[in-house]
Every structure is written in C-alpha cells, then in structure tokens.
C-alpha cells in the first residue's frame, strides 16, 4: 500500500472515531482538562482529521485486508 493510501485510511479512521457517539473517554480522562476544545470534545489526543470524511464500507474492507495481511506476515 502506498504512503498516500495509508495516510488517507488513517485520516478516515480518526474521523470515524471522532464522529462516533459511543466512543467517549472515561470521566477521569486527563484530556478533558486540555486547553484545546477539540481534544476535550472529541476524546482524542489530536486535532487533525477530526470530524471529516468517515470510513466507507469499501474503505473499511480495505483496512481489514491490510490489517490481516500485516498480522499474518
């Protein structure tokens, strides 16, 4: 897989998690005290790629293929 493809998948995974209503940090997560609103709101330690394009079904299948190939290697 090319670097650009990997970076695109990574961005879409981050975005997918940031849009997930069920994916929240614990009540005592230290990031809730971050000075950055996006970190507090998203529950993720980063601000890049938040709330953008999520993984499509096809991209999710592609990601699973990559993970299984790496795991089997």
Buried (B, 14 or more C-beta within 10 A) or exposed (E): EEEEEEEBBEBBBBBBBBBEEEEEBEEEBEBEEBEEEBBBBBBBEEBEBBEEEBBEEEBBEBBEEBEEEEEEE
